[in-house]
Amino acid sequence: MNEKENKFSDYVTFPRTFEKYVWYKPLIMLVIGAVLYFVFMFVLEEIFIAGYGVDVVNGVINGGYESLNTSDASVYFSYLSIAIFIPIIYIGSKIVRDRPFSSYSSSRGGWNWKLYLKCLSIAFGIYLAFFCSIYIARW
């Protein structure tokens, strides 16, 4: 087995390195995550129905791809429906207790600040160049 295949194998078997790992705990995490997702989505829908009305929420949910960027409500709803996965994974990891919460986002055991700041600076540079070009074009 060469080194590249060994690294891939280590990544795939990473959860097994924890002391409390048992084969069925990822399945329990999946079930808990699915239940919590439906609960959180119900709460999110009720909040948006109270704030924007039933017609707007039905348009966002049933309208298809074209309706996602037509109003502020649809943009907020789509972003929040993805962002609720973070508390779902946190709550699920506290219930199942098979591994630390940080291991769901990193196989290194923590946040990689060096890589994060490098990627952030590249994205910020592209963002700055884009808006400077727009400013110069309008000037």
N, C-alpha and C positions, 0 to 999 in steps of 0.2 A: 504494500500500500504506500503510495507516494505521499508527500507532505500536504499537497492540496486536498486530496481525499480525506486525510486525517483531520485537517482543520474543519472540513464540512461535517464530518462525523462528530467532532466535538461540539459543533454548534447545534446539531440535531439532538444530541443526547445531553445537552446542557441541563435541563430540568432534573435529570436523574442524579446530578451531583449533590443535590440537597438532601439533608438527613431525613426529612419528613416526607420524601417522595414515595408515593404508592401509585400504582398504575391507574387506579380509578379516580384519583383526585383531579386530573384534568377534565374528565368527563363531568364530575360534580361542578367544577368551575364553569363548564359550558352551560349546564342546566341553570345554575344560579345566574349567570350572565344573561341568558335568554329571558328569564323571568324578570330580572331587574330592568332589562332593556324595555320590555313591554310596559312595566310600571312607570319608568321614567318618561317614555314616550307619551303615555297617557297624561301624565302630569304636564309635560311640555305642551301637548295639544290643548289641554284645558286652560293653561296660562295664555296661550295665543288666542284661543276663542274668547276669553275674557277681555283681552286687549285689543284684538283686531276684528272680531266677529266670526261667525260660523262660515260665511261665504268665502272670506279670504283664506281661512285654513283649509276648507274643502278644495278651493282652487289650487292651493299649494300641493296638497296631498294627491289629488286626483288629476291635476292639470298636465302632468308629464314634464318633460325636460324644458319646454318653452316657458313654463310658469315659474321656474326657479329664480330667475334674475329679473323679474318684472317689478318687484316692489321690495321695500325694506323688510317687510314681514317675511317674505319668502327667503331672502338672503339670511336673515337671522335664524329662521327656523331650520334651514339646511345646515348652517354651521353648528347650531346647538344640538341638532340631532346626531351629529358626529362627535361633538365635544362631550356628550354624556357618557361616552365609553370610558373616559378616564375615571370618574367616580364609580362606575360599574365595576371596573377591574379592581379598583381599590377596595371596595366593599366585598367583592368576591374573594379577594386574596386574604382579607381579614377573617372571613367566615371559614374558608377551606384550610387556611394556614399551611399550605404545602411549600410555599417559597416566599421570599420577600417581594414586596410590591415593585421595588426597583428592578428586579430581574425580568419583569415583563417588558420593559423598554430597553434593556441593555444586557447583553451577555457578559459584559465586563464587570458587572456588580455595582455600577454607579454611572453617573452622568459624565460624559466626556466633554468637559468644558473647552478643551483645546480645539477639538473638531467643531464644536458648536460655534465658537467665536470665529473660526476660520470660514465656515459656511455663511455665517451671518454677515461677515464683512464682505464676502463676494456678492451676496444678494443685495446688501445695502449699496455697494458700488454700482451694480447694474441699475438699481432703482434710482439712484442719484443721477447717473448718466442719462437715463430715460427722461427724467423730469427736467434736467438741464437742457436737453435737446429740444424739448417742447417749449421751454421758456425762451430759448434762443430763436426758435422758429417763429414764435409770436412777436418777438421784439422786432 
